[in-house]
Amino acid sequence: MGGAVGDALGAPIEFWSYENIRHKYGSLGITDYVEYSNGSGEFTDDTQMTLFTAEGLLRAYHRAVLKGIGGATLHITYDSYQRWLFTQGYTNENHSTNKGSYDEDNGWLIKRKELFENRSPGNTCISSLKSRVLGTIGNPINNSKGCGGVMRVAPVGLIFNSNPEYSFEIASQIAAITHGHPSGYLSAGVFASMITQIISDVSLEEAIDNSLLILQKWDKHEETFNVIEKSVLLAKEYLLGRLPIQSIPEIIKKIGAGWTGEEALAIAIFCSLIYENDFVKGTLASVNHSGDSDSTGSITGNILGVINGIEQIPEKWITKLRYNDIVEEMATDLSIGCSSTSENCDENWWRKYPGV
């Protein structure tokens, strides 16, 4: 829910300069949903793809429980992304299609027609999935390091919540389906590893440090490592009062704009560190800057949501979030993981998350 809220807060000001944000909304920038006149907000493709990531993971988990074997996570999640691609108006023939006729009996998420909406999806995600080629780390589909890989993998850290190295690996593989540059998929690994540790009561600072140690074991990690290390140092300087004359958006600009995976994650890490115990301030800081506001808001919202809990998310931001019931249902199911056992298949769960 934190990720969806951050996504919705940042959605209407993506691509805006901070100067334009301040000119429109005042010296503090946006402080609430501004997209619709009734005060509601709506999440973007970032949360849409996060939901379909979660669906793929839950289907794969269900299959593993029933069959007693794993190994299908990547392919099943890829199929979930193909269902998301359908919601964006593409069939298996890569043509526009009549919405509502695809896979109606295969899971619950595809039946939610509210998701059949184009919310500025990333070109790399669309083109990669349209190609019908599953990108891998060993056989990259492109050389993109856009943030479309990292912004969707928070559920990996929630499902694989006892093994940071494994969640790092799975998230990297899932990001590489569409983003072939190391900074595009390794940033996803760091993000998922952090979530895995934070949900196990590891402190944010320690989770970052541990995830960077894992990152350094991977080839071509330097770019991702350096920008995250820079964001951590800037956060420490800010908290020590050594950057008194600089505003937070000015500091964020030193990290980047968030269009790439490593920059989006680093901005989220910076905002989470300086407002670790304040969901509102941290999430607003992460969207009020010149750059990819919805993605940095989504990543930060997920981090601070895990740290602070849903109780710290303003109720109005939940109730006025369009389609919040979809987010809540998926979050609940992620907390369950699987209601079947190896001896007994829960038919209701199978209808929601068939292991295919």
C-alpha positions in Angstrom: 0.0 0.0 0.0 2.9 2.4 0.7 4.3 1.8 -2.7 0.9 2.5 -4.4 0.4 5.7 -2.4 3.9 7.0 -3.3 3.2 6.1 -6.9 -0.1 8.0 -6.9 1.4 11.0 -5.2 4.2 11.3 -7.8 2.1 10.4 -10.9 0.9 13.9 -11.9 4.3 15.5 -11.5 6.4 13.0 -13.3 8.6 14.8 -15.9 8.1 18.2 -14.1 11.0 20.2 -12.9 11.0 21.1 -9.2 10.8 24.7 -10.1 7.5 24.1 -12.0 6.3 22.0 -9.1 6.9 24.8 -6.6 5.4 27.4 -9.0 2.2 25.3 -9.3 1.9 24.0 -5.7 3.9 26.3 -3.5 7.2 26.2 -1.7 6.5 22.7 -0.2 5.6 21.2 -3.5 2.7 18.7 -3.5 1.5 17.6 -0.1 -1.5 15.5 -1.2 -3.1 13.9 -4.2 -3.5 16.5 -7.0 -4.4 14.5 -10.0 -8.2 14.6 -9.7 -10.5 17.4 -8.7 -12.1 15.3 -5.9 -8.8 14.8 -4.2 -8.2 11.2 -5.2 -5.1 9.7 -6.6 -4.4 6.8 -8.9 -1.3 4.6 -9.2 0.6 4.1 -12.5 2.2 1.3 -14.4 4.7 1.0 -11.5 2.0 -0.4 -9.2 0.2 -2.3 -12.0 3.4 -4.2 -12.7 4.1 -4.7 -9.0 0.7 -6.3 -8.7 1.4 -8.7 -11.6 4.8 -9.5 -10.1 3.1 -10.5 -6.9 0.6 -12.6 -8.9 3.4 -14.4 -10.7 5.3 -15.1 -7.5 2.2 -16.4 -5.7 1.3 -18.7 -8.6 4.9 -20.0 -8.6 4.8 -20.5 -4.9 1.5 -22.4 -5.1 3.0 -24.7 -7.8 6.0 -25.3 -5.6 3.9 -26.2 -2.6 1.7 -28.6 -4.5 4.5 -30.3 -6.5 7.3 -30.1 -4.0 9.6 -28.5 -6.5 10.5 -25.0 -7.5 12.3 -23.6 -10.5 9.3 -22.1 -12.4 9.3 -18.6 -10.8 10.8 -16.7 -13.7 8.6 -18.2 -16.4 5.4 -18.0 -14.4 6.2 -14.3 -13.5 6.9 -13.7 -17.2 3.5 -15.0 -18.1 2.0 -12.7 -15.5 3.7 -9.8 -17.3 2.2 -11.0 -20.5 -1.2 -10.7 -18.8 -0.3 -7.1 -17.8 0.7 -6.4 -21.4 -2.8 -7.5 -22.4 -4.3 -4.9 -20.1 -2.3 -2.3 -22.1 -4.1 -3.4 -25.3 -1.8 -6.0 -26.8 -2.7 -9.6 -27.8 -0.3 -12.4 -28.5 -0.3 -11.2 -32.1 0.9 -7.8 -31.0 -2.3 -6.1 -32.1 -4.8 -4.0 -30.3 -7.6 -6.1 -28.9 -11.1 -6.1 -27.5 -10.5 -5.8 -23.8 -12.1 -8.5 -21.6 -11.7 -11.7 -23.6 -8.3 -12.9 -22.4 -7.7 -15.7 -19.9 -10.9 -14.9 -17.9 -10.8 -18.1 -15.9 -7.1 -18.0 -15.1 -6.6 -16.0 -11.9 -8.3 -13.0 -10.4 -6.1 -10.0 -11.2 -6.8 -10.1 -15.0 -10.5 -9.8 -14.2 -10.1 -6.4 -12.5 -11.0 -4.2 -15.4 -9.8 -1.1 -13.5 -6.3 -2.3 -14.4 -7.1 -2.1 -18.2 -5.8 1.4 -18.3 -2.7 3.0 -19.9 -0.9 4.8 -17.1 2.2 5.8 -18.9 3.9 2.4 -19.1 7.6 2.4 -19.9 8.6 1.9 -23.5 11.2 -0.7 -22.5 8.7 -2.8 -20.6 6.2 -2.7 -23.5 8.7 -3.4 -26.3 10.5 -6.2 -24.4 7.3 -8.0 -23.6 5.9 -7.5 -27.1 8.9 -9.3 -28.5 7.8 -12.5 -26.7 11.4 -13.1 -25.8 12.2 -13.7 -22.2 15.3 -11.7 -21.3 17.8 -13.2 -18.9 21.0 -12.0 -17.3 23.0 -14.4 -19.5 21.1 -13.4 -22.6 20.0 -9.8 -22.2 17.1 -8.6 -24.3 18.5 -5.1 -24.5 21.0 -2.7 -22.8 18.4 -0.7 -20.9 18.9 0.3 -17.3 15.7 2.2 -16.9 13.9 2.0 -13.6 11.1 -0.2 -14.9 13.0 -3.2 -13.6 13.5 -2.1 -10.0 10.1 -0.3 -9.4 8.1 -3.6 -9.6 10.0 -6.1 -7.4 9.1 -5.3 -3.8 6.9 -8.5 -3.7 10.1 -10.5 -4.2 11.4 -9.3 -0.9 8.1 -10.1 0.8 7.8 -13.7 -0.5 11.4 -14.7 0.0 11.6 -13.1 3.4 14.2 -15.4 5.0 17.0 -15.3 2.4 18.3 -11.9 1.2 20.8 -13.4 -1.2 18.1 -15.5 -2.9 15.6 -12.6 -3.1 18.5 -10.5 -4.6 19.0 -13.2 -7.3 15.3 -13.7 -8.1 14.6 -10.0 -8.3 17.6 -9.5 -10.6 16.3 -12.3 -12.8 12.8 -10.9 -12.9 14.1 -7.4 -13.7 16.3 -8.8 -16.5 13.2 -10.1 -18.3 12.8 -6.5 -19.6 16.0 -4.7 -18.7 19.3 -6.1 -19.8 21.9 -3.6 -18.4 23.4 -4.6 -15.0 22.3 -1.4 -13.4 18.8 -2.1 -14.5 18.6 -5.5 -12.8 21.1 -5.3 -10.0 19.3 -2.3 -8.5 16.2 -4.6 -8.4 18.3 -7.1 -6.5 19.4 -4.6 -3.9 15.8 -3.3 -3.5 14.3 -6.8 -2.9 17.2 -7.8 -0.6 16.5 -4.7 1.5 12.8 -5.5 1.8 13.6 -9.1 2.8 15.8 -7.9 5.7 13.6 -4.9 6.8 10.5 -7.2 7.1 12.7 -9.4 9.3 13.4 -6.5 11.7 16.8 -5.6 10.3 17.4 -1.9 10.5 17.3 0.2 7.3 21.0 1.1 7.6 22.1 -2.5 8.2 19.8 -3.8 5.4 21.5 -1.3 2.9 25.0 -2.4 4.1 24.2 -6.1 3.8 22.6 -5.6 0.4 25.7 -3.7 -0.9 27.9 -6.6 0.3 25.7 -9.0 -1.8 25.8 -6.6 -4.7 29.6 -6.6 -4.7 29.6 -10.3 -5.5 28.0 -9.7 -8.9 29.7 -8.7 -12.1 29.4 -5.1 -13.3 28.1 -3.9 -10.0 30.2 -0.7 -9.8 27.8 1.8 -11.1 24.9 0.7 -8.9 27.2 0.4 -5.9 28.7 3.9 -6.4 25.4 5.8 -6.7 23.9 4.0 -3.7 27.0 4.7 -1.6 26.8 8.3 -2.7 23.2 8.6 -1.6 24.0 7.0 1.8 26.9 9.5 2.4 24.6 12.4 1.4 22.0 11.2 3.8 24.6 11.1 6.6 25.8 14.6 5.8 22.3 15.9 5.8 21.4 14.3 9.1 24.6 15.7 10.7 23.6 19.2 9.5 26.5 19.6 7.1 24.3 20.5 4.2 22.3 23.2 5.8 21.8 25.6 2.9 20.8 23.0 0.4 17.2 21.9 0.0 16.3 18.2 -0.3 15.5 18.5 -4.0 18.9 20.1 -4.6 20.6 17.2 -2.8 18.5 14.7 -4.8 19.7 16.3 -8.0 23.2 15.3 -7.0 22.1 11.7 -7.1 20.2 11.9 -10.3 16.6 12.2 -11.7 15.5 8.6 -11.1 15.0 7.6 -14.7 17.5 4.7 -14.4 17.3 1.8 -12.0 20.3 2.7 -9.8 19.3 6.4 -9.5 15.7 5.7 -8.7 16.7 3.3 -5.9 19.4 5.6 -4.6 16.9 8.5 -4.4 14.5 6.3 -2.5 17.3 5.2 -0.1 18.3 8.8 0.5 14.7 9.8 1.3 14.1 6.8 3.5 17.3 7.3 5.5 16.6 11.0 6.3 12.9 10.3 7.2 13.2 6.7 8.3 10.4 6.9 10.9 8.1 9.3 9.0 6.2 7.8 6.1 4.6 11.1 5.1 7.8 13.3 5.0 9.9 10.6 3.4 7.4 9.8 0.6 6.7 13.5 -0.1 10.4 14.2 -0.3 10.8 11.3 -2.8 8.3 12.8 -5.2 9.0 16.5 -5.0 12.1 16.7 -7.3 12.9 17.0 -10.9 12.6 13.6 -12.4 10.7 10.3 -12.2 8.5 11.2 -9.3 6.1 8.2 -9.4 8.8 5.6 -9.5 10.9 7.2 -6.7 7.7 7.6 -4.8 6.7 4.0 -5.3 10.1 2.6 -4.2 10.3 4.9 -1.2 6.7 4.2 -0.2 7.4 0.5 -0.2 10.5 0.9 1.9 8.9 3.2 4.5 5.7 1.2 4.4 7.6 -1.9 5.5 9.5 0.1 8.2 6.5 2.0 9.6 3.5 -0.1 8.9 0.2 0.8 7.4 -0.8 2.6 10.6 1.6 5.4 9.6 0.1 5.9 6.2 -2.5 8.7 6.4 -6.0 7.1 6.2 -7.1 9.7 3.6 -4.2 8.6 1.3 -5.6 5.0 1.5 -9.3 5.8 1.2 -8.8 8.3 -1.6 -6.5 6.0 -3.6 -8.4 4.7 -6.6 -8.6 0.9 -6.6 -7.1 0.6 -3.2 -9.1 -2.6 -2.7 -7.0 -4.4 -5.4 -3.8 -3.3 -3.6 -5.1 -4.4 -0.2 -6.2 -7.8 -1.5 -2.9 -8.5 -3.1 -1.0 -7.3 0.0 -3.2 -9.6 2.2 -2.5 -12.6 -0.1 1.2 -11.9 -0.1 1.1 -12.1 3.7 -0.6 -15.5 3.4 1.8 -16.8 0.8 -0.2 -20.0 0.1 -3.2 -21.5 1.7 -2.7 -25.0 0.1 -0.5 -27.7 1.4 1.3 -30.5 -0.3 -1.5 -32.8 0.7 -4.4 -30.5 0.1 -5.1 -28.0 -2.7 -7.2 -25.1 -1.6 -9.6 -24.8 -4.5 -10.4 -21.1 -3.8 -6.6 -20.3 -3.7 -6.1 -22.3 -7.0 -8.8 -20.2 -8.7 -6.9 -17.1 -7.6 -3.4 -18.3 -8.1 -3.3 -21.4 -10.4 0.2 -22.8 -10.5 0.7 -22.2 -14.2 
